[in-house]
Amino acid sequence: LLGNYAGRQVEGYSVVAYEGPNSVSKSITDYQVQWNTILQGQYYRKNGADVLGNPTIWGGDDDTALEFLYAHALQNKSTLSVAERTSLWTNNLSSSGLYIANRQAWYQMNTYGKTAAESGSVRYNMQAGWAIDSQITTETLGALAVGMRQQAANLAGDFGGITNAGYSLHAAQFYAAMYADAPFSSDVETLVGRGLAVVPIGSWTREIVTKAQELHTAGNTWLDSRNAIIAFVHQRGRDRVWVESASNTGLTTLAILYGQGNFIDTVDYGVRGGEDSDCNPATAGGLVGMMKGQSGVLAELTAAGFTVSLPQNYNDSSTVIGLPKGVWTTSEVLDVFQAAVETQITAGGGSIYVDPQDRHMYSIPDDSVITGDVSDPIAPGGLVGEVLARGGRVDVVVTRNGVVIADNPSNDRTDQGHLIDGVIDLSNNGVLPFSTYDGRTDSREDGYELHFDRNIAFEKLILHEGDIIDSNINGDPNVHEPYGGYFKEGELLTVEVDQNGVWAPVANLVLSEALADIEFFQTIELTFDRIEGQGIRVLGSAGGQKPFTTMTELEAFGEICLTAQDLATMGDTNEDCIINEMDFDNLLAQFGGALGDKNADFNGDGWVDLEDYVILRENFGVGINIGSAPESEFSATTPEPASMLLLALGGLVVLRRPR
């Protein structure tokens, strides 16, 4: 709460730095104190005085109210089921005081009947994959699972998953794990590393935290590191608004590292970093509070010359409803948290001993951490992957009203290569979907094309659409029209195949699901009659106030019409564009003596041996231009089992002979 209040007056500013003779040396304030101006990167004290305290009551907001609600619900349960989490949100939260992904989750459960397992999905919540919400509403759940990092991360996953998914949820788990470990740590560098252990490999959050560690270790000043982390997380155009998870995770990590366990400095860095500058110092300051305890924090403030007079009441009624009361004494708040802590300890295998003076002694179980992998594919799939694996070429072309859009690989939104990189789920790696946005408000027809360097017999196309950009970040996109990001609902999609420079429509086109304006990251399979050509494209009307589409991946499926070069690596020794008994004869001849006229070293290892025999056998009967050449060209008969067996046995006893 102290950290939260310290930054409320500069929330959303880009940076608040020490500059000039009148700058403030400390940033601890209460909500009654207003900074009188923010100018040229400076912030000033009101009437030249640092003031802490004197409010009569703490007011809850989205940074603290949900955590108290969760702790209240967990006093006697180690976790809540999906149904119970859903009920908690529908019965105990109003939309007042909820913003960004929190607000979208509230809409999904209270208006559209989604569960708590769906409301934080990138499919239904337009901010779930990138916004800060889960990491500001679950840190103290880590304090419940004291000493148990994985259990803390699991709690943050359950409750943070109500609003978020992917790397933004990983940030919540990172914070929760540090809160769980903080009472046993006096070294912030070690603490950050132990929190990072619960973050999956491949997560954008892991990269951001690791970058912050590197900047700090390199001896940079805080301000230089602050600017460097912002540049890092906003690379390739990945800068949304100031409530994004990425930048705030980096700034909070820097505040922890540079604060070095000092509460005032940690909160100060959290505020001065800007962006979500009440949430960041709340997270960082609360973590130091878990390290030092209330007595340690108050002693530090007093020694620094602050007059400390803390309020003894907490009011969460602006957001939370349906609890026995709206205003709680701080003693009652602590009782709620202590009950929830003891439930987590026993659930985790620990034990509690209460001595005659009613002092509670906790035995904490072993702290084991399981780090999961984010298994994004490392190569394209479908026909793109097959052609590239054969050394071929595939080009992507995107058009608006028939005009080709220039490719700009330096920015996620304009990098057309992302459309065939094989990575479909972007929620983990922080990459933004490709976008055709150009600011126009007139109707637009978008086209996505794949061009191959060979004939393809196409059978299916899969569109993996991207995000939707709304005109009101806190509004319900079902109520008002977003800016765009989708093919327009109710309109037809057209699929065409390039046949020697002429685009021919496919026959019997069927969509796996209808186009939906408010379906984020919609995946649609388009199947049709088999048709041969060198390229394929989909055309459709862009939707939204400023019509445009977004796309994460374009996948084509079918069969490659093989070239003679392809067949040569598959067993065609005599280059007649068919793999048959004559190729077996050539292979057998090269096993026994001279190589012969045709090369049977299909895998290029310098030997003609059983590995080449296996390649030929697996491709026996394959010919060039499947689907267009006369059937007689593919009428090779599989050798009789006896002759194949003799060949295989012969290969076992014949020494390898170099080419």
Rosetta blueprint (number, residue, H / E / L):
1 L L
2 L H
3 G H
4 N H
5 Y H
6 A H
7 G L
8 R H
9 Q H
10 V H
11 E L
12 G L
13 Y L
14 S L
15 V L
16 V L
17 A L
18 Y L
19 E L
20 G L
21 P L
22 N L
23 S L
24 V L
25 S L
26 K L
27 S L
28 I L
29 T L
30 D L
31 Y L
32 Q L
33 V L
34 Q L
35 W L
36 N L
37 T L
38 I E
39 L E
40 Q L
41 G L
42 Q E
43 Y E
44 Y L
45 R L
46 K H
47 N H
48 G H
49 A L
50 D L
51 V L
52 L L
53 G L
54 N L
55 P L
56 T L
57 I L
58 W E
59 G E
60 G L
61 D L
62 D L
63 D L
64 T L
65 A H
66 L H
67 E H
68 F H
69 L H
70 Y H
71 A H
72 H H
73 A H
74 L L
75 Q L
76 N L
77 K L
78 S L
79 T L
80 L L
81 S L
82 V H
83 A H
84 E H
85 R H
86 T H
87 S H
88 L H
89 W H
90 T H
91 N H
92 N H
93 L E
94 S L
95 S L
96 S L
97 G L
98 L L
99 Y L
100 I H
101 A H
102 N H
103 R H
104 Q H
105 A H
106 W H
107 Y H
108 Q H
109 M H
110 N H
111 T L
112 Y L
113 G L
114 K L
115 T L
116 A L
117 A L
118 E L
119 S L
120 G L
121 S L
122 V L
123 R L
124 Y L
125 N L
126 M L
127 Q L
128 A L
129 G L
130 W L
131 A E
132 I L
133 D H
134 S H
135 Q H
136 I H
137 T L
138 T L
139 E H
140 T H
141 L H
142 G H
143 A H
144 L H
145 A L
146 V L
147 G L
148 M L
149 R H
150 Q H
151 Q H
152 A H
153 A H
154 N H
155 L H
156 A H
157 G H
158 D H
159 F H
160 G H
161 G L
162 I L
163 T L
164 N L
165 A L
166 G L
167 Y H
168 S H
169 L H
170 H H
171 A H
172 A H
173 Q H
174 F H
175 Y H
176 A H
177 A H
178 M H
179 Y H
180 A H
181 D H
182 A H
183 P H
184 F H
185 S L
186 S L
187 D L
188 V H
189 E H
190 T H
191 L H
192 V H
193 G H
194 R H
195 G H
196 L H
197 A L
198 V L
199 V L
200 P L
201 I E
202 G L
203 S L
204 W H
205 T H
206 R H
207 E H
208 I H
209 V H
210 T H
211 K H
212 A H
213 Q H
214 E H
215 L H
216 H H
217 T H
218 A L
219 G L
220 N L
221 T L
222 W H
223 L H
224 D H
225 S H
226 R H
227 N H
228 A H
229 I H
230 I H
231 A H
232 F H
233 V H
234 H L
235 Q H
236 R H
237 G H
238 R L
239 D L
240 R L
241 V L
242 W L
243 V L
244 E E
245 S H
246 A H
247 S H
248 N H
249 T H
250 G H
251 L H
252 T H
253 T H
254 L H
255 A H
256 I H
257 L H
258 Y H
259 G H
260 Q L
261 G L
262 N L
263 F H
264 I H
265 D H
266 T H
267 V H
268 D H
269 Y H
270 G H
271 V H
272 R H
273 G L
274 G L
275 E L
276 D L
277 S L
278 D L
279 C H
280 N H
281 P H
282 A H
283 T H
284 A H
285 G H
286 G H
287 L H
288 V H
289 G H
290 M H
291 M H
292 K H
293 G H
294 Q H
295 S H
296 G H
297 V H
298 L H
299 A H
300 E H
301 L H
302 T H
303 A H
304 A L
305 G L
306 F L
307 T L
308 V L
309 S L
310 L L
311 P L
312 Q L
313 N E
314 Y E
315 N E
316 D L
317 S L
318 S L
319 T L
320 V E
321 I L
322 G L
323 L L
324 P L
325 K L
326 G L
327 V E
328 W E
329 T E
330 T H
331 S H
332 E H
333 V H
334 L H
335 D H
336 V H
337 F H
338 Q H
339 A H
340 A H
341 V H
342 E H
343 T H
344 Q H
345 I H
346 T H
347 A H
348 G L
349 G L
350 G L
351 S E
352 I E
353 Y E
354 V E
355 D L
356 P L
357 Q L
358 D L
359 R L
360 H E
361 M E
362 Y E
363 S E
364 I L
365 P L
366 D L
367 D L
368 S L
369 V L
370 I L
371 T L
372 G L
373 D E
374 V L
375 S L
376 D L
377 P L
378 I L
379 A L
380 P L
381 G L
382 G H
383 L H
384 V H
385 G H
386 E H
387 V H
388 L H
389 A H
390 R L
391 G L
392 G L
393 R L
394 V E
395 D E
396 V E
397 V E
398 V E
399 T E
400 R E
401 N L
402 G L
403 V E
404 V E
405 I L
406 A L
407 D L
408 N L
409 P L
410 S L
411 N L
412 D H
413 R H
414 T H
415 D L
416 Q H
417 G H
418 H H
419 L H
420 I H
421 D L
422 G L
423 V L
424 I L
425 D L
426 L L
427 S L
428 N L
429 N L
430 G L
431 V L
432 L L
433 P L
434 F E
435 S E
436 T L
437 Y L
438 D L
439 G L
440 R L
441 T L
442 D L
443 S L
444 R L
445 E E
446 D E
447 G E
448 Y E
449 E E
450 L E
451 H E
452 F E
453 D E
454 R E
455 N E
456 I E
457 A E
458 F E
459 E E
460 K E
461 L E
462 I E
463 L E
464 H E
465 E E
466 G L
467 D L
468 I L
469 I E
470 D L
471 S L
472 N L
473 I L
474 N L
475 G L
476 D L
477 P L
478 N L
479 V L
480 H L
481 E L
482 P L
483 Y L
484 G E
485 G E
486 Y L
487 F E
488 K L
489 E L
490 G L
491 E L
492 L L
493 L L
494 T E
495 V E
496 E E
497 V E
498 D E
499 Q E
500 N L
501 G L
502 V E
503 W E
504 A E
505 P E
506 V L
507 A L
508 N L
509 L L
510 V E
511 L E
512 S L
513 E L
514 A L
515 L L
516 A L
517 D L
518 I L
519 E L
520 F L
521 F L
522 Q L
523 T E
524 I E
525 E E
526 L E
527 T E
528 F E
529 D E
530 R E
531 I E
532 E E
533 G E
534 Q E
535 G E
536 I E
537 R E
538 V E
539 L E
540 G E
541 S E
542 A E
543 G E
544 G L
545 Q L
546 K L
547 P L
548 F E
549 T E
550 T E
551 M E
552 T E
553 E E
554 L E
555 E E
556 A E
557 F E
558 G E
559 E E
560 I E
561 C L
562 L L
563 T L
564 A H
565 Q H
566 D H
567 L H
568 A H
569 T L
570 M L
571 G L
572 D L
573 T L
574 N L
575 E L
576 D L
577 C L
578 I E
579 I L
580 N L
581 E H
582 M H
583 D H
584 F H
585 D H
586 N H
587 L H
588 L H
589 A H
590 Q H
591 F H
592 G H
593 G L
594 A L
595 L L
596 G L
597 D L
598 K L
599 N L
600 A L
601 D L
602 F L
603 N L
604 G L
605 D L
606 G L
607 W E
608 V L
609 D L
610 L H
611 E H
612 D H
613 Y H
614 V H
615 I H
616 L H
617 R H
618 E H
619 N L
620 F L
621 G L
622 V L
623 G E
624 I L
625 N L
626 I L
627 G L
628 S L
629 A L
630 P L
631 E H
632 S H
633 E H
634 F H
635 S L
636 A L
637 T L
638 T L
639 P L
640 E L
641 P H
642 A H
643 S H
644 M H
645 L H
646 L H
647 L H
648 A H
649 L H
650 G H
651 G H
652 L H
653 V H
654 V L
655 L L
656 R L
657 R L
658 P E
659 R L
